[in-house]
Structure formats: C-alpha cells, structure tokens
Amino acid sequence: MKTRDLAYIGVFAALWGAVEISLGTYLHAITFPLTGLVVSTIGLGIGLTARRVVARNGTILATAAVVGALKAISFGGVVLSPIVAILMQGALAELATLGPARPGRWRMCLGGALGVTWSVFHPLMSQGILAGKGIYVTYLRLIERALDIFGLTATGALLALGLFILLHLVAGAIAGLLADLVATGALRRMRPELADVEPRNER
C-alpha cells in the first residue's frame, strides 16, 4: 500500500477505535440494551467509508485489525472477545466488498448488513468457546422459563428473534449506504478524478 493509503487507514481506524472505546464503554456502563447494534453500525460505517476512499481489497480488515489493537491497549491487556468481534465484523464486510477497487453500492450495503448482524451471534459463539457446550443448555432453560413467564409460544419467540436480526441487517445496510454517500462526497473534494470510478452495474 502507498503511504497515503496507510495514513487513511490509520485515520479511519482511530475514528472507529474512538467509537468502540468511548461510546461503547459508556453504553455498556449504562447497560444500554442495543449497545452492540449502535457501536457496530457506526464502526462499520467508518470501516466501509475507508474501503471506498482507499479503494483496495483488504482495507476493512486492516482497519479492523488496528481497531482491535487499540481496543487491547485501552483494556491494558488482550481481552479476546471484543477484539474477535471487531475482526469478524471486519472480515465479513471485507468478504462482501472484495472485487472492484471501489465496490458498488449494493456491496457496501451487504458488507454493512453482514458485519453488523455478527454482533447478534458473537456472544453465543464466544461464550460457547469459553464455557463449552453446557452454556447452550443453560440458555435453552432460561429461554423456556422466559416463555412460560411471559406466556409466549416458541413461534412468537422465533418471530421476535427474526425481527431482531432484521433490525441489525437493515441498520448495517443503512451504514453501508451512508458510507458510500459520504466517501463519494469526500472523494469529489479530495480526489475528483477518482470520485466516479466505480462499476455502474454494481449499484
């Protein structure tokens, strides 16, 4: 990568890291119920903007790696779960935007949707690895008890889960759309000759 591209990655990683460390920490402290959704939507929006500006495959993953390092420093040591979450989100968004130098709008939206939705599944995956399969048995019992308490059916619970996942997909897609619009506007100011260089058939 060129020095300029590395500088862009550093700037965007710093912005994403600031969101994770400041906003994320605050929302966790007040036990905000949708912390993962809010922080991952903003963070991936920044990462996808970097992908569009730098116009190189690997940009989102590189940005996420720097954010993971910043997260480790902020904790004063390596705490695997949030770092793995950031890397997985970056990897999913990276896979969705692989290909043309400047991915089309639909790829940006797909990258955001996949990356943000990972925050739904990450706690289950990470806790299963750390605590073993027994944690899933515990969760199932808690779910059954909650269904009894609130008088919900299994179908109703699945519908609620589906809507929750859909919320993340839509939020991620909006993040990708906004990243595309912001990056295109920025490119028109910084590098006018590159602002419109993208495959039109991918929009």
Residue frames as a rotation matrix with the C-alpha (Angstrom) as fourth column:
MET 1
0.566 0.824 0.000 0.00
0.824 -0.566 0.000 0.00
0.000 0.000 -1.000 0.00
LYS 2
-0.050 -0.525 0.850 1.02
0.405 -0.788 -0.464 3.59
0.913 0.321 0.252 -0.57
THR 3
-0.853 -0.342 -0.394 1.90
0.497 -0.303 -0.813 5.78
0.159 -0.889 0.429 2.39
ARG 4
-0.744 0.634 0.210 -1.18
-0.609 -0.773 0.179 7.88
0.276 0.005 0.961 1.72
ASP 5
0.088 0.804 -0.588 -3.43
-0.304 0.584 0.752 4.80
0.949 0.112 0.296 1.89
LEU 6
-0.277 -0.270 -0.922 -1.84
0.725 0.571 -0.385 3.70
0.631 -0.775 0.037 5.16
ALA 7
-0.996 -0.079 0.037 -2.43
0.042 -0.810 -0.585 7.17
0.076 -0.581 0.810 6.55
TYR 8
-0.332 0.943 0.007 -6.11
-0.722 -0.259 0.642 6.99
0.607 0.207 0.767 5.58
ILE 9
0.136 0.343 -0.929 -6.43
0.233 0.901 0.366 3.59
0.963 -0.267 0.043 7.23
GLY 10
-0.680 -0.486 -0.549 -4.82
0.644 -0.038 -0.764 4.99
0.350 -0.873 0.338 10.38
VAL 11
-0.888 0.387 0.248 -7.24
-0.430 -0.890 -0.153 7.93
0.161 -0.242 0.957 10.49
PHE 12
0.005 0.957 -0.291 -10.34
-0.647 0.225 0.729 5.78
0.763 0.185 0.620 9.93
ALA 13
-0.052 -0.097 -0.994 -9.10
0.498 0.860 -0.110 3.18
0.866 -0.500 0.003 12.43
ALA 14
-0.940 -0.313 -0.134 -8.63
0.281 -0.490 -0.825 5.93
0.193 -0.813 0.549 15.02
LEU 15
-0.549 0.813 0.195 -12.21
-0.771 -0.583 0.256 7.11
0.322 -0.009 0.947 14.44
TRP 16
0.245 0.621 -0.744 -13.60
-0.259 0.782 0.567 3.57
0.934 0.054 0.353 14.68
GLY 17
-0.380 -0.499 -0.779 -11.47
0.613 0.494 -0.616 2.90
0.693 -0.712 0.119 17.75
ALA 18
-0.954 0.051 0.295 -12.72
-0.219 -0.790 -0.573 6.08
0.204 -0.611 0.764 19.42
VAL 19
-0.045 0.998 -0.053 -16.31
-0.798 -0.004 0.603 4.92
0.601 0.069 0.796 18.91
GLU 20
0.238 0.091 -0.967 -15.52
0.195 0.971 0.139 1.48
0.952 -0.222 0.213 20.37
ILE 21
-0.553 -0.624 -0.553 -13.58
0.642 0.105 -0.760 2.81
0.532 -0.775 0.342 23.34
SER 22
-0.979 0.151 0.134 -15.61
-0.199 -0.830 -0.521 5.90
0.032 -0.537 0.843 24.27
LEU 23
-0.222 0.971 -0.083 -19.20
-0.922 -0.182 0.341 5.37
0.316 0.153 0.936 23.12
GLY 24
0.071 0.225 -0.972 -19.03
-0.130 0.968 0.215 1.59
0.989 0.111 0.098 23.54
THR 25
-0.743 -0.427 -0.515 -17.70
0.444 0.261 -0.857 1.84
0.501 -0.866 -0.005 27.07
TYR 26
-0.864 0.451 0.222 -20.31
-0.501 -0.731 -0.464 4.42
-0.047 -0.512 0.858 28.04
LEU 27
-0.012 0.926 -0.377 -23.24
-0.846 0.191 0.497 2.43
0.533 0.325 0.781 26.63
HIS 28
-0.113 -0.100 -0.989 -22.02
0.248 0.961 -0.125 -0.73
0.962 -0.259 -0.084 28.36
ALA 29
-0.940 -0.324 -0.104 -21.70
0.189 -0.241 -0.952 1.21
0.283 -0.915 0.288 31.62
ILE 30
-0.610 0.781 0.135 -25.34
-0.750 -0.515 -0.415 2.34
-0.254 -0.354 0.900 31.48
THR 31
-0.687 0.270 0.674 -26.42
0.203 0.963 -0.178 -1.15
-0.697 0.015 -0.716 30.29
PHE 32
-0.190 0.572 -0.798 -27.94
-0.854 -0.497 -0.153 0.20
-0.484 0.653 0.583 27.10
PRO 33
0.314 0.407 0.858 -29.84
-0.186 0.912 -0.365 -2.75
-0.931 -0.045 0.363 25.53
LEU 34
0.923 0.063 0.379 -28.69
0.347 0.285 -0.894 -2.22
-0.164 0.956 0.241 21.93
THR 35
0.469 -0.818 -0.334 -25.04
-0.383 -0.529 0.757 -1.35
-0.796 -0.227 -0.562 22.52
GLY 36
-0.314 -0.628 0.712 -23.73
0.353 0.619 0.702 -3.89
-0.881 0.472 0.027 20.02
LEU 37
0.337 0.547 0.767 -26.08
0.922 -0.026 -0.386 -2.64
-0.191 0.837 -0.513 17.32
VAL 38
0.973 0.092 -0.212 -25.22
0.077 -0.994 -0.078 1.04
-0.218 0.060 -0.974 17.82
VAL 39
0.307 -0.942 -0.137 -21.45
-0.430 -0.266 0.863 0.64
-0.849 -0.206 -0.487 18.13
SER 40
-0.327 -0.453 0.829 -21.06
0.470 0.684 0.558 -1.88
-0.820 0.572 -0.011 15.30
THR 41
0.578 0.594 0.560 -23.26
0.791 -0.240 -0.563 0.18
-0.200 0.768 -0.608 12.95
ILE 42
0.918 -0.287 -0.274 -21.18
-0.290 -0.957 0.030 3.32
-0.270 0.052 -0.961 13.47
GLY 43
0.092 -0.966 0.241 -17.87
-0.348 0.195 0.917 1.42
-0.933 -0.168 -0.318 13.46
LEU 44
-0.183 -0.136 0.974 -18.59
0.697 0.680 0.226 -0.49
-0.693 0.720 -0.030 10.26
GLY 45
0.868 0.466 0.169 -19.89
0.463 -0.641 -0.612 2.66
-0.177 0.610 -0.772 8.64
ILE 46
0.603 -0.740 -0.299 -16.43
-0.600 -0.667 0.441 4.15
-0.526 -0.087 -0.846 9.27
GLY 47
-0.220 -0.724 0.654 -14.69
-0.056 0.678 0.733 0.98
-0.974 0.124 -0.190 8.06
LEU 48
0.226 0.397 0.890 -16.73
0.850 0.366 -0.379 0.87
-0.477 0.842 -0.254 4.86
THR 49
0.970 0.041 -0.238 -16.00
-0.047 -0.935 -0.352 4.54
-0.237 0.353 -0.905 4.23
ALA 50
0.133 -0.991 -0.011 -12.30
-0.561 -0.085 0.823 3.70
-0.817 -0.103 -0.568 4.49
ARG 51
-0.165 -0.148 0.975 -12.78
0.500 0.840 0.212 0.89
-0.850 0.522 -0.065 1.94
ARG 52
0.684 0.538 0.493 -14.37
0.696 -0.278 -0.662 3.27
-0.219 0.796 -0.565 -0.54
VAL 53
0.879 -0.385 -0.282 -11.77
-0.382 -0.922 0.068 6.01
-0.286 0.047 -0.957 -0.07
VAL 54
-0.032 -0.969 0.246 -8.65
-0.532 0.225 0.816 3.81
-0.846 -0.105 -0.523 -0.11
ALA 55
0.649 0.432 -0.626 -10.05
-0.753 0.243 -0.612 1.59
-0.112 0.868 0.483 -2.88
ARG 56
-0.425 -0.767 -0.481 -8.01
-0.741 0.600 -0.302 -1.51
0.520 0.228 -0.823 -2.06
ASN 57
0.577 0.522 -0.628 -9.05
-0.103 0.809 0.578 -5.01
0.810 -0.269 0.521 -1.09
GLY 58
-0.042 -0.570 -0.820 -8.04
0.798 0.475 -0.371 -5.70
0.602 -0.670 0.435 2.50
THR 59
-0.534 -0.190 0.824 -8.72
-0.100 -0.954 -0.284 -2.15
0.839 -0.234 0.491 3.70
ILE 60
0.423 0.782 0.459 -11.59
-0.595 -0.143 0.791 -3.01
0.684 -0.607 0.405 6.06
LEU 61
0.792 -0.156 -0.590 -9.76
0.421 0.839 0.344 -5.95
0.441 -0.521 0.731 7.58
ALA 62
-0.300 -0.953 0.046 -6.61
0.684 -0.249 -0.686 -3.86
0.665 -0.174 0.726 8.06
THR 63
-0.326 0.269 0.906 -8.66
-0.436 -0.894 0.109 -1.09
0.839 -0.359 0.409 9.66
ALA 64
0.744 0.668 -0.011 -10.40
-0.343 0.397 0.851 -3.60
0.573 -0.629 0.525 11.95
ALA 65
0.395 -0.685 -0.612 -7.02
0.726 0.641 -0.250 -5.06
0.564 -0.345 0.751 12.97
VAL 66
-0.625 -0.610 0.487 -5.79
0.227 -0.739 -0.634 -1.62
0.747 -0.286 0.600 14.04
VAL 67
0.074 0.744 0.665 -9.04
-0.678 -0.451 0.581 -1.05
0.732 -0.493 0.470 15.95
GLY 68
0.797 0.191 -0.573 -8.56
0.173 0.837 0.519 -4.40
0.579 -0.513 0.634 17.70
ALA 69
-0.174 -0.944 -0.282 -5.07
0.766 0.050 -0.641 -3.34
0.619 -0.327 0.714 18.73
LEU 70
-0.583 0.032 0.812 -6.41
-0.285 -0.944 -0.167 -0.02
0.761 -0.329 0.560 20.04
LYS 71
0.533 0.841 0.094 -9.08
-0.471 0.203 0.858 -1.90
0.703 -0.501 0.504 21.96
ALA 72
0.504 -0.431 -0.749 -6.41
0.640 0.769 -0.012 -4.12
0.581 -0.473 0.663 23.55
ILE 73
-0.600 -0.764 0.238 -4.39
0.446 -0.566 -0.693 -1.07
0.664 -0.310 0.681 24.59
SER 74
-0.228 0.592 0.773 -7.48
-0.562 -0.728 0.392 0.58
0.795 -0.344 0.499 26.09
PHE 75
0.808 0.528 -0.260 -8.11
-0.145 0.606 0.782 -2.51
0.571 -0.595 0.566 28.23
GLY 76
0.296 -0.794 0.531 -4.47
-0.952 -0.197 0.235 -2.60
-0.082 -0.574 -0.814 29.35
GLY 77
-0.618 -0.462 0.635 -4.20
-0.378 0.884 0.276 -6.13
-0.689 -0.069 -0.721 28.01
VAL 78
-0.816 0.283 -0.504 -5.65
-0.427 0.291 0.856 -8.53
0.389 0.914 -0.117 25.46
VAL 79
-0.394 0.797 0.457 -9.33
-0.332 0.340 -0.880 -9.28
-0.857 -0.498 0.130 26.04
LEU 80
-0.910 -0.230 0.346 -10.21
0.185 0.522 0.833 -11.67
-0.372 0.821 -0.433 23.25
SER 81
-0.189 0.930 0.316 -13.99
0.820 0.327 -0.469 -11.44
-0.540 0.170 -0.825 22.93
PRO 82
0.612 0.483 -0.626 -14.37
0.097 -0.832 -0.546 -7.79
-0.785 0.274 -0.556 21.80
ILE 83
-0.272 -0.788 -0.552 -11.25
-0.624 -0.293 0.725 -8.00
-0.733 0.541 -0.412 19.64
VAL 84
-0.826 0.034 0.562 -12.52
0.337 0.829 0.445 -11.13
-0.452 0.558 -0.697 17.89
ALA 85
0.213 0.977 0.011 -15.90
0.682 -0.140 -0.718 -9.43
-0.700 0.160 -0.696 17.39
ILE 86
0.407 -0.128 -0.904 -14.27
-0.407 -0.912 -0.055 -6.46
-0.817 0.390 -0.423 15.67
LEU 87
-0.657 -0.738 -0.155 -12.12
-0.504 0.278 0.818 -8.70
-0.560 0.615 -0.554 13.47
MET 88
-0.588 0.516 0.623 -15.09
0.623 0.780 -0.060 -10.88
-0.517 0.353 -0.780 12.49
GLN 89
0.502 0.775 -0.385 -17.17
0.355 -0.590 -0.725 -7.84
-0.789 0.227 -0.571 11.61
GLY 90
0.113 -0.567 -0.816 -14.30
-0.681 -0.642 0.352 -6.51
-0.723 0.516 -0.458 9.54
ALA 91
-0.820 -0.461 0.339 -13.76
-0.135 0.732 0.668 -9.88
-0.556 0.501 -0.663 7.84
LEU 92
-0.152 0.853 0.499 -17.44
0.758 0.424 -0.495 -10.24
-0.634 0.303 -0.712 6.87
ALA 93
0.673 0.362 -0.645 -17.57
-0.030 -0.858 -0.513 -6.70
-0.739 0.364 -0.567 5.49
GLU 94
-0.257 -0.872 -0.416 -14.30
-0.652 -0.161 0.741 -7.35
-0.714 0.461 -0.527 3.67
LEU 95
-0.710 0.033 0.704 -15.64
0.354 0.880 0.316 -10.51
-0.609 0.474 -0.636 2.01
ALA 96
0.306 0.941 0.143 -18.74
0.680 -0.110 -0.725 -8.68
-0.667 0.319 -0.673 0.85
THR 97
0.797 -0.001 -0.604 -16.72
-0.253 -0.909 -0.332 -5.89
-0.549 0.417 -0.724 -0.77
LEU 98
-0.217 -0.900 0.377 -13.98
0.111 0.361 0.926 -7.98
-0.970 0.243 0.022 -2.38
GLY 99
0.330 0.286 0.899 -13.51
0.872 0.271 -0.407 -7.37
-0.360 0.919 -0.160 -6.06
PRO 100
0.449 -0.124 0.885 -13.51
0.607 -0.684 -0.404 -3.98
0.656 0.718 -0.232 -7.81
ALA 101
-0.645 -0.761 0.071 -11.27
0.509 -0.497 -0.703 -1.24
0.570 -0.417 0.707 -6.48
ARG 102
-0.851 0.469 0.237 -14.36
-0.518 -0.670 -0.531 0.72
-0.090 -0.575 0.813 -5.47
PRO 103
-0.833 0.537 0.132 -17.21
0.529 0.844 -0.094 -1.65
-0.162 -0.009 -0.987 -4.64
GLY 104
-0.534 0.732 0.423 -20.70
0.098 -0.443 0.891 -0.81
0.840 0.517 0.165 -5.85
ARG 105
-0.403 0.420 0.813 -23.37
-0.808 -0.581 -0.100 0.44
0.430 -0.697 0.574 -3.50
TRP 106
0.655 0.726 -0.211 -25.07
-0.547 0.648 0.531 -2.92
0.522 -0.232 0.821 -3.07
ARG 107
0.187 -0.679 -0.710 -21.78
0.467 0.698 -0.544 -4.48
0.864 -0.230 0.447 -1.94
MET 108
-0.734 -0.419 0.535 -21.30
-0.189 -0.630 -0.753 -1.70
0.653 -0.654 0.383 0.58
CYS 109
0.049 0.851 0.522 -24.80
-0.935 -0.145 0.325 -2.31
0.352 -0.504 0.789 1.94
LEU 110
0.710 0.174 -0.682 -24.21
-0.087 0.983 0.160 -6.08
0.698 -0.054 0.714 2.06
GLY 111
-0.282 -0.918 -0.279 -20.91
0.345 0.175 -0.922 -5.58
0.895 -0.357 0.268 3.88
GLY 112
-0.655 0.101 0.749 -22.58
-0.612 -0.651 -0.448 -3.41
0.443 -0.752 0.488 6.48
ALA 113
0.410 0.911 0.048 -25.51
-0.806 0.337 0.487 -5.80
0.427 -0.238 0.872 6.92
LEU 114
0.537 -0.255 -0.804 -23.29
0.212 0.963 -0.164 -8.86
0.816 -0.083 0.571 7.42
GLY 115
-0.511 -0.859 0.027 -20.85
0.228 -0.166 -0.959 -7.11
0.829 -0.484 0.281 9.72
VAL 116
-0.489 0.391 0.780 -23.45
-0.782 -0.592 -0.194 -5.55
0.386 -0.705 0.595 11.99
THR 117
0.562 0.803 -0.198 -25.50
-0.649 0.576 0.497 -8.76
0.513 -0.151 0.845 12.21
TRP 118
-0.080 -0.667 -0.741 -22.47
0.187 0.720 -0.668 -10.62
0.979 -0.192 0.067 13.55
SER 119
-0.748 -0.229 0.623 -22.99
-0.488 -0.446 -0.750 -8.75
0.450 -0.865 0.222 16.83
VAL 120
0.347 0.914 0.210 -26.18
-0.894 0.254 0.369 -10.82
0.284 -0.315 0.905 17.32
PHE 121
0.856 0.044 -0.515 -24.35
-0.067 0.997 -0.027 -14.14
0.512 0.058 0.857 17.14
HIS 122
-0.031 -0.996 0.084 -20.98
-0.285 -0.072 -0.956 -13.22
0.958 -0.053 -0.282 18.61
PRO 123
-0.131 -0.046 0.990 -21.94
-0.987 -0.091 -0.135 -13.56
0.096 -0.995 -0.033 22.32
LEU 124
0.808 0.491 0.326 -23.27
-0.518 0.855 -0.006 -17.07
-0.282 -0.165 0.945 21.73
MET 125
0.760 -0.572 -0.309 -20.23
0.061 0.536 -0.842 -18.11
0.647 0.621 0.442 19.72
SER 126
-0.135 -0.897 0.421 -17.66
-0.457 -0.321 -0.830 -16.62
0.879 -0.305 -0.366 22.09
GLN 127
0.005 0.194 0.981 -19.34
-0.996 0.089 -0.012 -17.88
-0.090 -0.977 0.194 25.25
GLY 128
0.942 0.334 -0.033 -19.71
-0.335 0.929 -0.155 -21.34
-0.021 0.157 0.987 23.74
ILE 129
0.407 -0.877 -0.255 -15.97
0.025 0.290 -0.957 -21.44
0.913 0.383 0.140 23.07
LEU 130
-0.396 -0.614 0.683 -15.07
-0.610 -0.381 -0.695 -20.19
0.687 -0.692 -0.224 26.54
ALA 131
-0.236 0.402 0.885 -17.68
-0.937 0.147 -0.317 -22.04
-0.257 -0.904 0.342 28.61
GLY 132
-0.966 -0.138 0.220 -18.26
-0.080 0.964 0.253 -25.13
-0.247 0.226 -0.942 26.49
LYS 133
-0.682 0.727 -0.082 -21.48
0.101 0.205 0.974 -26.66
0.725 0.655 -0.213 25.18
GLY 134
-0.462 0.509 -0.726 -23.07
0.885 0.312 -0.345 -26.58
0.051 -0.802 -0.595 28.63
ILE 135
-0.834 0.123 -0.538 -23.72
0.042 -0.958 -0.285 -22.86
-0.551 -0.260 0.793 28.30
TYR 136
-0.777 0.564 -0.278 -26.21
-0.443 -0.177 0.879 -23.55
0.447 0.806 0.387 25.49
VAL 137
-0.388 0.632 -0.671 -28.18
0.644 0.706 0.293 -25.92
0.659 -0.319 -0.681 27.71
THR 138
-0.571 0.114 -0.813 -28.34
0.687 -0.476 -0.549 -23.16
-0.450 -0.872 0.193 30.32
TYR 139
-0.900 0.215 -0.379 -29.55
-0.351 -0.872 0.340 -20.66
-0.258 0.439 0.861 27.73
LEU 140
-0.635 0.692 -0.342 -32.25
-0.035 0.417 0.908 -23.02
0.771 0.589 -0.241 26.49
ARG 141
-0.334 0.493 -0.803 -33.55
0.911 0.388 -0.141 -23.47
0.242 -0.779 -0.579 30.02
LEU 142
-0.698 0.031 -0.716 -33.59
0.310 -0.888 -0.341 -19.70
-0.646 -0.460 0.610 30.56
ILE 143
-0.884 0.384 -0.265 -35.47
-0.428 -0.441 0.789 -19.22
0.187 0.811 0.554 27.29
GLU 144
-0.461 0.734 -0.498 -38.04
0.423 0.676 0.604 -21.85
0.780 0.068 -0.623 28.22
ARG 145
-0.390 0.277 -0.878 -38.55
0.891 -0.129 -0.436 -20.19
-0.234 -0.952 -0.196 31.59
ALA 146
-0.845 0.036 -0.534 -38.92
-0.082 -0.995 0.064 -16.77
-0.529 0.098 0.843 29.99
LEU 147
-0.780 0.593 -0.200 -41.50
-0.182 0.090 0.979 -18.13
0.599 0.800 0.038 27.54
ASP 148
-0.291 0.671 -0.682 -43.52
0.815 0.547 0.191 -19.52
0.501 -0.500 -0.706 30.45
ILE 149
-0.540 0.019 -0.842 -43.29
0.656 -0.617 -0.434 -16.29
-0.527 -0.787 0.321 32.43
PHE 150
-0.742 0.180 -0.645 -44.38
-0.370 -0.913 0.171 -14.05
-0.559 0.366 0.744 29.55
GLY 151
0.133 0.879 0.457 -46.82
-0.002 0.461 -0.887 -16.54
-0.991 0.117 0.063 28.07
LEU 152
0.090 -0.191 -0.978 -45.09
-0.934 -0.356 -0.016 -16.63
-0.345 0.915 -0.210 24.70
THR 153
0.902 0.161 0.400 -45.01
-0.008 0.934 -0.357 -19.51
-0.431 0.319 0.844 22.25
ALA 154
-0.025 -0.945 0.327 -41.91
0.506 0.271 0.819 -20.82
-0.862 0.186 0.471 20.53
THR 155
0.104 0.141 0.984 -43.24
0.984 -0.160 -0.081 -19.34
0.146 0.977 -0.156 17.29
GLY 156
0.944 0.292 0.155 -43.56
0.259 -0.944 0.203 -15.94
0.206 -0.151 -0.967 18.90
ALA 157
0.563 -0.808 -0.173 -40.03
0.021 -0.195 0.981 -16.15
-0.826 -0.556 -0.093 20.25
LEU 158
-0.192 -0.624 0.757 -38.67
0.815 0.329 0.477 -17.08
-0.547 0.708 0.446 16.81
LEU 159
0.477 0.439 0.761 -40.57
0.793 -0.589 -0.157 -14.19
0.380 0.678 -0.630 15.27
ALA 160
0.972 -0.154 -0.180 -39.07
-0.021 -0.812 0.583 -11.80
-0.236 -0.563 -0.792 17.83
LEU 161
0.144 -0.976 0.163 -35.60
0.271 0.197 0.942 -13.17
-0.952 -0.092 0.293 17.10
GLY 162
-0.036 -0.098 0.995 -36.18
0.991 0.125 0.048 -12.80
-0.130 0.987 0.092 13.36
LEU 163
0.824 0.396 0.406 -37.23
0.444 -0.896 -0.027 -9.18
0.353 0.203 -0.914 13.80
PHE 164
0.754 -0.614 -0.234 -34.17
-0.059 -0.417 0.907 -8.54
-0.655 -0.670 -0.351 15.97
ILE 165
-0.156 -0.816 0.557 -31.89
0.620 0.358 0.698 -9.95
-0.769 0.454 0.449 13.28
LEU 166
0.257 0.349 0.901 -33.74
0.942 -0.298 -0.153 -7.97
0.215 0.888 -0.405 10.60
LEU 167
0.978 0.083 -0.193 -33.16
0.148 -0.923 0.356 -4.80
-0.149 -0.376 -0.914 12.60
HIS 168
0.237 -0.969 -0.073 -29.41
0.022 -0.070 0.997 -5.46
-0.971 -0.238 0.005 12.51
LEU 169
-0.200 -0.271 0.942 -29.46
0.890 0.353 0.290 -6.27
-0.411 0.896 0.171 8.79
VAL 170
0.625 0.524 0.578 -31.30
0.720 -0.674 -0.167 -3.04
0.302 0.521 -0.798 7.98
ALA 171
0.887 -0.336 -0.318 -29.07
-0.058 -0.763 0.644 -0.93
-0.459 -0.552 -0.696 10.25
GLY 172
-0.039 -0.959 0.281 -25.96
0.304 0.257 0.917 -2.42
-0.952 0.121 0.282 8.64
ALA 173
-0.018 0.106 0.994 -27.28
0.998 0.063 0.012 -1.83
-0.062 0.992 -0.107 5.13
ILE 174
0.919 0.359 0.164 -28.00
0.361 -0.932 0.018 1.80
0.160 0.043 -0.986 6.01
ALA 175
0.536 -0.805 -0.253 -24.46
-0.045 -0.327 0.944 2.10
-0.843 -0.494 -0.212 7.38
GLY 176
-0.269 -0.638 0.721 -23.12
0.702 0.382 0.601 0.82
-0.659 0.668 0.345 4.05
LEU 177
0.373 0.505 0.778 -25.32
0.898 -0.409 -0.164 3.22
0.235 0.760 -0.606 2.09
LEU 178
0.986 -0.007 -0.164 -24.25
0.057 -0.923 0.380 6.21
-0.154 -0.384 -0.910 4.18
ALA 179
0.192 -0.980 0.051 -20.60
0.186 0.087 0.979 5.15
-0.964 -0.179 0.199 3.91
ASP 180
-0.138 -0.174 0.975 -20.94
0.964 0.201 0.173 5.08
-0.226 0.964 0.140 0.12
LEU 181
0.695 0.501 0.516 -22.51
0.617 -0.784 -0.069 8.54
0.370 0.366 -0.854 0.03
VAL 182
0.876 -0.400 -0.269 -20.03
-0.065 -0.651 0.756 10.08
-0.478 -0.645 -0.596 2.47
ALA 183
-0.002 -0.945 0.328 -16.99
0.407 0.299 0.863 8.55
-0.914 0.135 0.384 0.76
THR 184
0.063 0.080 0.995 -18.17
0.997 -0.047 -0.060 9.60
0.042 0.996 -0.083 -2.70
GLY 185
0.922 0.312 0.228 -18.67
0.296 -0.950 0.101 13.16
0.248 -0.025 -0.968 -1.49
ALA 186
0.637 -0.752 -0.170 -15.27
-0.082 -0.285 0.955 13.19
-0.767 -0.594 -0.243 0.17
LEU 187
-0.093 -0.694 0.714 -13.59
0.735 0.436 0.519 11.83
-0.671 0.573 0.470 -2.95
ARG 188
0.506 0.348 0.789 -15.12
0.819 -0.480 -0.313 14.53
0.270 0.805 -0.528 -5.08
ARG 189
0.985 -0.163 0.058 -13.39
-0.173 -0.915 0.364 17.07
-0.006 -0.369 -0.930 -2.87
MET 190
0.430 -0.874 0.225 -10.07
-0.304 0.094 0.948 15.29
-0.850 -0.476 -0.225 -2.29
ARG 191
-0.712 -0.644 0.280 -9.54
-0.030 0.426 0.904 13.33
-0.701 0.635 -0.323 -5.50
PRO 192
0.062 0.860 -0.506 -12.07
-0.657 -0.346 -0.670 14.50
-0.751 0.374 0.544 -8.11
GLU 193
-0.260 -0.231 -0.938 -10.61
-0.943 0.271 0.195 12.28
0.209 0.935 -0.288 -10.83
LEU 194
-0.926 -0.154 -0.345 -11.46
-0.096 0.979 -0.181 9.14
0.365 -0.135 -0.921 -8.81
ALA 195
-0.669 0.670 0.322 -14.83
-0.585 -0.208 -0.784 10.04
-0.458 -0.713 0.531 -7.34
ASP 196
0.355 0.908 -0.223 -16.87
-0.837 0.202 -0.509 8.40
-0.417 0.367 0.832 -10.09
VAL 197
-0.349 -0.527 -0.775 -14.56
-0.780 0.622 -0.072 5.48
0.520 0.579 -0.628 -10.89
GLU 198
-0.567 0.231 0.791 -16.74
-0.483 0.685 -0.546 2.51
-0.667 -0.691 -0.277 -9.96
PRO 199
-0.968 0.227 0.108 -18.58
0.232 0.641 0.731 -0.28
0.097 0.733 -0.673 -11.77
ARG 200
-0.650 0.755 0.085 -22.00
-0.755 -0.655 0.039 1.19
0.085 -0.039 0.996 -12.52
ASN 201
-0.057 0.665 -0.745 -23.59
-0.420 0.661 0.622 -2.26
0.906 0.348 0.242 -12.91
GLU 202
-0.539 -0.179 -0.823 -22.97
0.557 0.657 -0.508 -2.98
0.632 -0.732 -0.254 -9.22
ARG 203
-0.845 0.194 0.499 -25.11
-0.419 -0.819 -0.392 -0.19
0.333 -0.540 0.773 -7.79
